[in-house]
Amino acid sequence: MDFKKVQRVIQKEIFRLKGLEPSDLKREIIIVLKKLPDIVHLKQLVFFSVIFSVVILVLFFQSFSSLKNYYSLAKPSYSGSYTEGIIGEVKGINPIFSIVNPTEDDVVTLVFSGLTKINSKGQVEGDLAEKWQMSPDGKVFQFKLKKNIRWHDGVPLNSDDVIFTINAIQNPDARSPYFYSWRGVQVQKDGSDSVRITLASPLPSFIYNTTVGILPKHLLEKIPAKSLKLAEFNQAPIGSGPYVFSKIEKRKDSSEITLLANDDYYQKKPYIQTVKFKTYKDESSLTNGYLKKEIQGISRISLLNYENALKLKDIKLYIKRPAEYTALFFNEKKEILKDINIRQALAGSVDKGEIVKSLPLGLTVQDGPILAGNLGGLKKKEVTVALADARGLLEKSGWKLGGNVYKKDGVELKLDLVFLDNEEFRKVAEIIKNDWSKLGVNINLKPVSLNDLEKDYIRPRNYDILLVNENVGNANDLYSFWASSEKLDPGLNLSFFENQKVDKYLEFAREAIDEARKAEMLKKAQEILFEEKPAVFLYSSPFIYGVSSEIGGIDIKKIANPKDRFANITDWYVVK
């Protein structure tokens, strides 16, 4: 056994693990234990035992350190500020539009309140709503609002504001991305502090829709629905959340949004008095911002920047598994990708195992639209097919190999692959390009900024193939992502996929109260997706969040969406 090699590995493991929270270290133990069945030699057993001991030792010291900090730190006080760096642009702050822009959605989470919210355990709980009831048939939801809730301008919030917000979402002129989630829903006032929401058919997962932020009717009722997205209100919003919008300062390459603690908040008042969001154009400038002490938190650390993040001074890393995966979406609006043979050949040529091996943190290969552990997932595995078989599919559609590239009627088989310009996606895109080049397809890589990705590519569906993270939320509801009605913006059907059987199965699944029935319908829909290949599901995407050790009180147990990291923001405090 090469003991110098063992020593180097141990040093690397200690360095890698020391920045993690105890809850994330426990996950590392599980990953190590899964390797047990592969141990066949004594040398491997010794090596495994040493590494496993290192993980346990680090976990012990991390837990001891946390316990020591708990007893040694002063009690939280109502003071201090926190600044977080985020990538992208903030063009407007409005809860009925922000879901398509994670940067804006982070700000919205602190400024606005919904009827319900997601807590730090990933569960739905009341926010503006004191309580709610669902009828036995699953079609009627009755919400009673908490008393003495006020907008940030001092005006009382009541059921009229809830009705106004839902009506705004349902107005097609507003073009809210929540439009399809609220289509066909009726809302009625039942007193100043109560609303009744009636669905056309049962939808057990509907409660998740009620986390959308509520808008102030008294400030927006005179603005036409088509003008809501560009309203001046979005530059100086009035909400009811734990933080009050103060100002936005726009500079040449960045913006800084300042929020102040809401002293009239209807729930627990936040300890941290000022929260700022500072925007950066890319991850490199974001990391430099932390090194320069411009910020205390990094909103999202990419996989390939993970080890560099571990080297940052006084940072705690939180590694969570949100409800999202990374996938390739074939745009069936494009004539060439309407051909199932092309899609199957491309999908079968992607070496997902190679992609996962090239990235850190022991990622899990994703083989369908339902995440591991969720109801209705298929056990089928997408496998890489033989090159000859993949080429046979192309030739079946009339393509002929000319040199290294397939051609048809003198035209090369050439496709654009669009993706967010970061190190992780650049690496993944290069592997995919290499796989498809071997197949005989000419791939043009198009890395773009976050703002351009949404505005110029996703919303108009202006791409051949899209490499992107897709967050599917808490509800395990595939309808918004694969139903034919969702293929145009603001829908989320990124493949422009259309199949009437899938539509029916997904409708039945979302309406099913019985879990067995829902699982059956989801599996039938997935069987068609598996065959039709509108997308290639690559891997489940971790969320890596970094915060300076000078910020305490953070409790992130489970998240579905990255913005859920702020679930207990009112408990955060500045360590003295």
HELIX and SHEET records of a PDB file:
HELIX    1   1 PHE A    3  LEU A   17  1                                  15    
HELIX    2   2 PRO A   22  LEU A   33  1                                  12    
HELIX    3   3 LEU A   36  ASP A   38  5                                   3    
HELIX    4   4 LEU A   42  SER A   72  1                                  31    
HELIX    5   5 SER A   98  VAL A  100  5                                   3    
HELIX    6   6 PRO A  102  VAL A  111  1                                  10    
HELIX    7   7 SER A  159  GLN A  170  1                                  12    
HELIX    8   8 PRO A  172  ALA A  174  5                                   3    
HELIX    9   9 PHE A  179  TRP A  182  1                                   4    
HELIX   10  10 PRO A  204  THR A  211  5                                   8    
HELIX   11  11 LYS A  217  LEU A  220  1                                   4    
HELIX   12  12 ALA A  225  LEU A  230  5                                   6    
HELIX   13  13 GLU A  232  GLN A  235  5                                   4    
HELIX   14  14 GLU A  283  LEU A  291  1                                   9    
HELIX   15  15 LEU A  303  ASN A  305  5                                   3    
HELIX   16  16 TYR A  306  LEU A  310  1                                   5    
HELIX   17  17 GLU A  335  LYS A  338  5                                   4    
HELIX   18  18 ILE A  340  GLY A  348  1                                   9    
HELIX   19  19 LYS A  352  LYS A  357  1                                   6    
HELIX   20  20 LEU A  387  LYS A  396  1                                  10    
HELIX   21  21 GLU A  423  LEU A  439  1                                  17    
HELIX   22  22 LEU A  450  ASP A  452  1                                   3    
HELIX   23  23 LEU A  453  ILE A  458  3                                   6    
HELIX   24  24 TYR A  479  TRP A  482  1                                   4    
HELIX   25  25 SER A  484  GLU A  486  5                                   3    
HELIX   26  26 GLN A  500  GLU A  511  1                                  12    
HELIX   27  27 GLU A  515  GLU A  532  1                                  18    
HELIX   28  28 PRO A  562  PHE A  566  5                                   5    
HELIX   29  29 ILE A  569  ASP A  571  5                                   3    
SHEET    1   A 7 TYR A 243  LYS A 250  0                                        
SHEET    2   A 7 SER A 255  ALA A 261 -1                                        
SHEET    3   A 7 THR A 274  TYR A 280 -1                                        
SHEET    4   A 7 SER A  81  ILE A  87  1                                        
SHEET    5   A 7 GLY A 297  ILE A 298  1                                        
SHEET    6   A 7 PHE A 543  SER A 548 -1                                        
SHEET    7   A 7 ILE A 315  LYS A 320 -1                                        
SHEET    1   B 2 THR A 116  ILE A 118  0                                        
SHEET    2   B 2 VAL A 124  GLY A 126 -1                                        
SHEET    1   C 4 ALA A 129  MET A 134  0                                        
SHEET    2   C 4 VAL A 140  LEU A 145 -1                                        
SHEET    3   C 4 SER A 194  THR A 198 -1                                        
SHEET    4   C 4 GLN A 186  LYS A 189 -1                                        
SHEET    1   D 5 ASN A 442  VAL A 448  0                                        
SHEET    2   D 5 LYS A 414  LEU A 420  1                                        
SHEET    3   D 5 ILE A 465  ASN A 471  1                                        
SHEET    4   D 5 GLU A 324  PHE A 330 -1                                        
SHEET    5   D 5 ALA A 535  SER A 540 -1                                        
SHEET    1   E 3 LYS A 400  GLY A 402  0                                        
SHEET    2   E 3 VAL A 405  LYS A 408 -1                                        
SHEET    3   E 3 VAL A 411  GLU A 412 -1                                        
SHEET    1   F 2 ILE A 551  GLY A 552  0                                        
SHEET    2   F 2 TYR A 573  VAL A 574 -1                                        
END                                                                             
